[in-house]
Amino acid sequence: MSKYWSDIVSRLTPYTPGEQPKDKILLKLNTNENPYSPSSEVLDAIKLSTKASLRLYPDPESINLKEALANYHNLSKANIFIGNGSDEILAFIFQALLNKEAPVLFPDITYSFYPAYCSLYDIKYKRIPLDKKLNINLEDYLINNGGIIFPNPNAPTGIPKSVVDIENLLQLNQESVVVIDEAYVDFGTESAVKLINQYKNLVITQSFSKSRSLAGIRLGCAFANEDLIEALNRIKNSFNSYPIDRLAQVAGVKAIQDENYFNLTRIKIIEARKFLEKELLLIDFEVLSSGANFIFTRHKSKDAIIIFNKLREAGVLVRHFNEPERISQFLRITIGTMEDMQKLISILKAVL
Ligand SMILES: *Cc1c(COP(=O)(O)O)cnc(C)c1O
């Protein structure tokens, strides 16, 4: 605290990202990065763009990337917004579309950036408890609200909702914006993008960080009705006209176009997840059903923090959340390559 700080800074509770260790780690399974390299087409495009034109500002609208995404999702460019990571887009969404009189609703156990944005923009919110099995029950959201947001699949549980359930919510909740954070959707969860043209209050965010192996380039996108995209553009252009640099724009285009590599890698990750689930069950873990590139799991008798620390000593980094109490016995484990998962299982067997 300092007398030079503004009041808002003193009141903030910032998000704490998973550790990016400096020392050598055997297996880094704590921040849901992709174990595979970006596509070689992406890397080549970045190399070819590393030239004198970097002296020029990038295209403020990222038109080429919007075009690639519009083709891919069968949408119009006017339905697309590009941001410096989907986190930046989420920040804009909270400011532009969720800052209302009534509280914004999100699950009590979910992505912890949502309450951080509420504290940044002074937005009222209400946490809706997950049910006993840690599922989101969308009927609980049919109350007075200034907007609804949740990840699909949810984080850190990994549990997906069906598009039928989401459409049902949209039909019953038309007076406020509904945001579906699809950061992990490509790992076996059905996307709600097909509903964009039908529901004027639907916003979907996606990320290049997980399924497109580009966490290091900071790129995300949102899909919505033109009106809502216009609101996001107004915020963006009052903040930073050039959030997406030249290298990120070409990388994004190639990452969308190289569909073969995208499918190959995400299918490998889904297979490695199935393998890990099966192996964990054999050594007395309970595993929540996951539609993501991570699993949320707890051992039937051994303490989560003890397992976490023993893994850490063995050079394996996973994620543990102290709060809330209800999930303090769970570990979130990022899915790596099949080889990574085999290594993890053999280390787990040794430490248990
Ligand atoms: C990783 C993640 C994001 C942010 O992704 P970036 O595009 O890297 O900013 C958003 N939402 C959830 C639920 C995430 O896990």
The ligand as an SDF file (V2000), in Angstrom:
LIG
                    3D

 15 15  0  0  0  0  0  0  0  0999 V2000
   -6.6450  -20.4440  -20.0450 C   0  0  0  0  0  0  0  0  0  0  0  0
   -8.0020  -19.8640  -19.8310 C   0  0  0  0  0  0  0  0  0  0  0  0
   -8.3730  -18.6370  -20.3990 C   0  0  0  0  0  0  0  0  0  0  0  0
   -7.3770  -17.6710  -20.9720 C   0  0  0  0  0  0  0  0  0  0  0  0
   -6.7640  -17.9800  -22.0790 O   0  0  0  0  0  0  0  0  0  0  0  0
   -5.7600  -16.9850  -22.8040 P   0  0  0  0  0  0  0  0  0  0  0  0
   -6.2840  -16.9670  -24.1940 O   0  0  0  0  0  0  0  0  0  0  0  0
   -4.4270  -17.6070  -22.6470 O   0  0  0  0  0  0  0  0  0  0  0  0
   -5.8470  -15.6220  -22.1600 O   0  0  0  0  0  0  0  0  0  0  0  0
   -9.6900  -18.2290  -20.2990 C   0  0  0  0  0  0  0  0  0  0  0  0
  -10.5930  -18.9500  -19.6330 N   0  0  0  0  0  0  0  0  0  0  0  0
  -10.2700  -20.1050  -19.0290 C   0  0  0  0  0  0  0  0  0  0  0  0
  -11.3130  -20.8550  -18.2930 C   0  0  0  0  0  0  0  0  0  0  0  0
   -8.9520  -20.5710  -19.1000 C   0  0  0  0  0  0  0  0  0  0  0  0
   -8.6140  -21.6810  -18.4550 O   0  0  0  0  0  0  0  0  0  0  0  0
  1  2  1  0
  2  3  1  0
  2 14  2  0
  3  4  1  0
  3 10  2  0
  4  5  1  0
  5  6  1  0
  6  7  2  0
  6  8  1  0
  6  9  1  0
 10 11  1  0
 11 12  2  0
 12 13  1  0
 12 14  1  0
 14 15  1  0
M  END
$$$$
